[in-house]
Amino acid sequence: MNTRAVPIWGFEIMNDPNTLARERMIASHPWLVGVRPAAEVMPGMQPNLILHAAPPARWGDMGDLMRGGLIGAALYEGLARTPEEAAEKAQSGAITFDAAQNHGGVAGGVGSITASMPVMVVEDRSNGNIATHFVMEGLGRTLVSGFYDHAVLDRLRWFRDSFAPTLDAAIRAVGGIDLREMMAEALCRGDELHNRNRAGTSMLINAIVPGLIDIGAPGPDIKRALAFLAGNPQFFVGCVLPAAALMLRTARGIPGCSIVTAIGANGKDCGLQVGGLPGRWFVALGDVPKGVLQEGVTQADVAPGCGDSFVGELCGFGASVLPAAPALGPVIGASLEDGLRFAHGAYSVTVGEHPHYKVPALGFRGTPIGFDARKVVATGTLPVIDIAMGHRMPGMGMIGMGVVSPPMQCFEQAVRALDAA
């Protein structure tokens, strides 16, 4: 049966909703168009609202790791003067919370988005949709790892007051940056576009420098901005994740579609959505990652997976194409054979391959796109996510790198709900 879309009188005729989803995902074309305060570009953003990794959660139900990141966000935004006051306001409802993906955003790790926080603005030029992610701080003592000391808060204020406006002006000066082209090249240069983004970050810096020169920013501003970018090999992930979220979003609202369109883990629960049931989260207790731990910690110290970066793998990046980045394997405790197994599993439960994003180590196959919840349940094959592992307690930060999968219960719930609908 021919299930390709046929345009007739301006309408798309499609027998299979997942095939329509695949065509829309392939058409998605992300561009980095600016760096703006969240309140200016994220729908529903409020002064006392803090956005976190999905699924939505109430303060009393959150894990300690997530609470630490949200306390830091409250202090940064001026919603509280002390950690104790932040916790009290969170408990009382004076500070409110929601999943970033409910507002067109993505929040990696335990990072948060507040009204004044600058976010990377990515536009899908196939449909005009916008997605955002906070400016990636890097590794070490960062809000995305649950730290909120003076150095962390000072860096976030520098982002807001100097770095982000400078970066925004430079991006606008060069007319925006084609992320699809850049991501495709990065996959050929040893990135998997989740936890290895060295090539992508390097290319992004090269694209931004002419804009920095054009805007004539003061010398010290340019010098500090370039020094920060050069020392932050993960900066590009703040562009990749909203680009991935935009690709998934193209399948939202297609009746009967079983493609995953949103996914995240909040340090306690994991949740996902499927295209045929937009806005409905299917939630289960999240699993604990396993991998390579730092000296002095044990598996019992590791928190359940946390972050919206799960969207990367569900879009065909990260561990779904780990052979693209062989240097990352030992860091997460995965062999070359493991990487091939992860990729084979991803191809077995998706609906197609992306013609623009190709992986040399996989014979230049296109990345697997369109994770089908029905195929996941039918085969028992779960997606694999490579992930930074956080300590269960706030203030301890990242303690290793490893892999984790979303719980099968999320996919089973989604399939049952699709059948009922």
C-alpha positions in Angstrom: 0.0 0.0 0.0 1.3 3.4 -0.9 1.4 5.5 2.3 3.3 8.5 1.0 1.6 12.0 1.3 0.0 13.2 -1.9 -0.9 16.9 -2.1 -4.4 17.4 -3.5 -5.9 20.9 -3.6 -3.5 22.0 -0.9 -4.3 19.1 1.5 -2.1 16.2 2.6 -3.7 12.8 2.0 -2.0 10.1 4.1 -3.1 6.6 4.9 -0.6 6.0 7.7 -0.2 8.8 10.3 3.3 7.7 11.2 4.4 8.1 7.6 3.0 11.6 7.6 4.9 12.2 10.8 8.1 10.9 9.2 7.8 13.3 6.2 7.2 16.3 8.5 10.2 15.3 10.7 12.4 15.1 7.6 11.2 18.6 6.5 12.1 20.2 9.8 14.8 22.8 9.2 16.2 24.4 12.4 17.9 27.8 12.5 19.5 29.5 15.4 18.0 33.0 15.3 18.9 34.7 18.6 19.4 34.6 22.3 16.6 36.3 24.2 15.1 36.5 27.7 12.7 33.6 28.2 9.8 35.9 29.0 10.0 37.4 25.5 9.8 34.1 23.5 8.3 31.4 25.7 4.5 31.2 25.8 2.9 31.3 29.2 6.1 32.4 31.0 5.3 34.2 34.3 7.6 36.2 36.7 7.2 33.5 39.5 7.3 30.5 37.2 10.3 28.2 37.0 10.5 25.6 34.2 12.3 22.3 34.6 12.8 19.0 32.9 9.6 17.1 32.1 7.3 15.6 33.2 5.5 18.2 35.3 6.0 17.8 39.0 4.9 19.4 42.3 7.5 20.5 44.8 6.6 17.9 47.3 7.0 15.1 44.8 10.4 16.2 43.4 13.7 14.5 44.1 16.4 16.3 46.0 18.5 16.8 42.9 15.8 18.6 41.0 14.9 20.7 44.1 18.5 21.9 44.3 18.4 23.2 40.7 15.1 25.0 41.3 16.4 26.7 44.5 19.3 28.0 42.5 17.0 29.3 39.8 14.8 31.1 42.4 17.9 32.8 43.9 19.1 33.9 40.4 15.7 35.3 39.5 15.4 37.1 42.9 12.3 35.1 43.9 14.0 34.3 47.2 16.9 35.6 49.2 18.0 32.3 50.8 17.6 28.6 49.9 15.3 28.3 52.9 13.0 31.0 51.7 13.0 29.5 48.2 11.9 26.1 49.6 9.2 27.8 51.7 7.8 29.7 48.7 8.0 26.6 46.5 6.0 24.6 49.1 3.4 27.4 49.6 2.8 27.9 45.8 4.3 31.4 45.8 6.8 30.0 43.3 5.2 27.8 40.7 6.7 25.1 38.4 6.0 23.4 35.1 7.7 21.3 32.5 9.7 23.4 30.0 8.3 21.3 27.1 4.8 22.5 28.0 6.1 26.0 27.0 8.0 25.3 23.9 11.3 24.9 25.8 13.9 22.2 26.7 15.7 22.0 30.0 18.7 19.7 30.0 19.9 18.1 33.3 18.6 19.9 36.4 18.9 23.2 34.7 15.9 25.6 34.9 14.4 28.4 32.9 13.2 31.6 34.6 11.6 34.7 33.1 14.8 36.8 32.8 17.1 33.9 31.9 18.4 34.1 28.3 17.6 31.2 26.1 18.9 30.0 22.7 16.1 30.6 20.2 15.8 28.0 17.4 13.2 28.4 14.6 11.9 25.6 12.4 11.8 27.2 9.0 9.5 24.5 7.7 6.6 25.7 9.8 7.7 28.8 11.9 7.7 27.0 15.3 10.1 28.1 17.9 11.9 26.1 20.6 14.4 27.2 23.3 17.0 26.0 25.7 18.9 27.9 28.4 22.5 29.0 27.6 24.7 26.0 28.3 27.0 26.8 31.2 29.5 24.0 30.6 30.8 21.3 33.0 31.7 21.5 36.7 29.9 23.7 39.2 26.9 24.8 37.2 23.2 25.2 37.8 22.6 22.4 35.3 24.4 20.2 37.7 22.5 21.5 40.7 25.0 24.0 42.1 24.0 27.6 43.1 26.9 29.2 44.9 28.0 32.8 44.2 30.2 31.8 41.3 27.3 30.0 39.5 24.9 32.9 40.1 27.4 35.5 39.0 28.0 33.6 35.7 24.3 33.4 35.1 24.0 37.2 35.7 26.8 37.8 33.2 24.9 35.7 30.7 21.9 37.9 31.2 23.6 41.3 31.3 26.4 40.9 28.8 27.1 37.6 27.1 23.6 36.8 25.8 22.9 40.3 24.4 26.3 40.2 22.6 25.6 36.7 21.3 22.1 37.7 20.1 23.4 40.7 18.2 26.2 38.6 16.6 23.7 35.9 15.5 21.4 38.5 14.0 24.3 40.2 12.3 25.1 37.0 10.3 21.4 36.5 9.5 21.0 33.4 11.7 22.8 30.1 11.6 21.6 27.0 9.7 21.7 24.3 12.4 20.7 21.4 10.1 23.7 22.0 8.0 26.0 22.3 11.1 24.5 19.2 12.8 24.9 17.1 9.7 28.6 18.1 9.5 29.2 17.5 13.2 28.0 13.9 12.9 30.7 13.4 10.3 33.3 14.9 12.5 32.9 12.7 15.6 30.0 14.2 17.5 26.8 12.2 18.5 25.1 15.6 19.3 24.3 14.9 22.9 27.3 14.4 25.2 29.9 15.0 22.6 29.6 18.3 20.7 33.2 19.4 20.2 32.9 19.7 16.4 29.5 21.4 16.6 30.7 23.9 19.1 33.8 24.7 17.1 31.7 25.3 13.9 29.3 27.5 15.8 32.1 29.7 17.2 33.4 30.0 13.6 30.0 31.2 12.4 29.5 33.7 15.3 32.9 35.4 15.1 32.2 37.5 12.0 29.0 38.7 13.7 31.0 39.7 16.8 33.3 41.7 14.6 30.4 43.3 12.7 28.6 44.6 15.8 31.8 46.1 17.1 31.4 44.9 20.7 34.0 46.2 23.2 37.2 44.3 23.2 36.8 42.9 26.7 33.3 41.7 25.9 34.4 39.8 22.8 37.5 38.4 24.6 35.5 37.0 27.5 32.8 35.7 25.3 35.2 33.8 23.0 37.2 32.5 26.0 34.0 31.1 27.5 32.9 29.5 24.2 36.4 28.0 23.6 36.4 26.5 27.1 32.9 25.0 26.8 32.9 22.1 24.3 29.2 21.3 25.2 27.9 24.7 24.3 26.4 23.5 21.0 24.0 21.1 22.8 21.9 24.2 23.7 21.2 24.4 20.0 20.8 20.7 19.3 18.1 20.0 21.9 15.6 22.6 20.7 16.3 21.6 17.1 15.5 18.0 18.2 12.4 19.1 20.0 11.2 21.0 16.9 11.6 17.9 14.8 9.6 15.8 17.3 6.9 18.6 17.5 6.1 18.2 13.8 4.3 14.9 14.6 2.1 16.5 17.3 -1.6 16.4 16.7 -1.7 13.8 14.0 -4.7 11.5 14.8 -3.5 8.0 15.5 0.2 8.8 15.4 2.2 6.7 17.8 5.5 8.6 17.3 7.0 10.0 20.5 6.8 13.8 20.4 8.1 14.8 23.8 10.1 13.1 26.5 12.0 13.9 29.7 13.0 12.8 33.2 12.9 15.0 36.3 15.1 13.1 38.6 12.2 11.0 39.9 9.8 10.3 37.1 10.1 9.9 33.4 7.3 10.9 31.0 6.6 11.1 27.3 3.9 12.2 24.8 2.8 10.7 21.5 1.6 12.5 18.4 -1.9 11.3 18.4 -2.5 12.5 22.0 -0.9 16.0 22.2 -0.4 17.5 25.6 -0.9 14.2 27.5 2.0 12.9 29.6 2.5 9.2 30.2 4.5 8.9 33.4 6.4 6.2 35.3 9.2 6.1 37.9 12.5 6.7 36.1 15.4 4.3 36.1 18.9 5.0 37.5 21.7 5.3 34.9 24.7 2.9 35.0 28.1 3.6 33.6 31.5 5.0 34.7 31.5 6.6 38.2 34.0 9.0 39.7 36.2 7.7 42.5 34.6 7.7 45.9 31.0 7.2 44.8 28.9 4.1 44.4 25.9 3.1 42.3 23.7 3.7 45.3 24.7 7.5 45.1 23.3 7.9 41.6 20.1 9.8 41.1 17.4 8.6 38.6 18.0 10.1 35.1 17.2 13.8 34.9 16.8 16.2 31.9 15.0 16.9 28.7 18.0 15.9 26.7 16.2 12.5 26.2 14.7 14.4 23.2 18.1 14.1 21.5 18.0 10.3 21.4 14.3 10.2 20.5 15.2 12.4 17.5 18.0 10.0 16.4 21.1 11.5 18.0 23.1 10.6 21.1 23.3 6.9 22.0 21.0 6.2 19.1 24.0 6.8 16.8 26.8 6.3 19.3 29.1 4.8 16.6 29.4 8.4 15.3 31.4 9.3 18.4 33.7 6.4 19.3 35.6 8.7 21.7 32.5 8.9 23.9 32.1 5.2 24.4 34.8 4.7 27.1 33.5 7.8 28.9 30.0 6.2 29.4 31.2 2.6 29.8 30.1 1.5 26.3 32.1 -0.7 24.0 32.0 -0.4 20.2 29.7 -3.5 20.2 27.4 -1.7 22.6 27.2 1.3 20.4 26.3 -0.8 17.4 23.7 -2.6 19.5 22.2 0.7 20.6 22.0 1.9 17.0 20.5 -1.4 15.8 17.8 -1.2 18.5 17.0 2.4 17.5 16.6 1.5 13.8 14.3 -1.4 14.7 11.7 0.8 16.5 11.7 3.9 14.3 9.8 4.7 11.1 12.6 6.0 8.9 16.1 7.4 8.3 16.9 11.1 8.0 18.3 12.0 4.6 20.3 15.0 5.9 21.9 13.5 9.1 24.2 10.6 8.1 26.6 8.6 10.1 29.8 7.5 8.4 30.5 4.7 10.9 27.1 3.2 10.1 27.8 3.1 6.3 26.4 6.6 5.9 23.0 5.5 7.0 20.6 8.3 7.9 19.9 8.8 11.6 16.9 6.8 12.9 13.8 9.1 13.3 10.3 8.6 14.5 10.4 6.3 17.6 7.2 4.4 17.4 5.7 3.6 20.8 3.9 0.6 19.3 7.1 -0.9 18.0 8.8 -0.3 21.3 6.1 -2.3 23.1 5.8 -5.0 20.5 9.5 -5.7 20.4 10.5 -4.9 24.0 13.3 -2.7 22.6 13.8 0.5 24.5 15.7 3.6 23.4 19.0 4.1 25.0 20.1 7.5 26.3 23.7 8.5 27.1 23.6 10.7 30.2 25.5 12.7 32.8 24.9 11.0 36.1 24.1 13.2 39.1 24.4 12.5 42.8 21.1 11.9 44.6 21.8 14.8 47.0 22.0 18.5 45.8 25.4 20.1 46.0 27.3 17.0 44.9 27.0 17.6 41.1 27.9 15.2 38.3 29.5 11.9 39.5 29.9 10.0 36.3 28.6 9.3 32.8 26.5 6.4 31.7 23.4 5.2 29.9 19.7 4.8 30.8 16.4 4.0 29.1 12.9 5.4 29.6 10.7 2.9 31.5 8.6 0.6 29.3 5.5 1.5 31.4 5.5 5.0 29.7 5.2 3.4 26.2 2.7 0.8 27.4 0.5 3.5 28.8 0.7 5.5 25.6 -0.3 2.5 23.4 -3.2 1.7 25.6 -4.4 5.3 25.5 -4.1 5.3 21.7 -6.1 2.1 21.4 -8.8 3.6 23.7 -8.9 6.8 21.6 
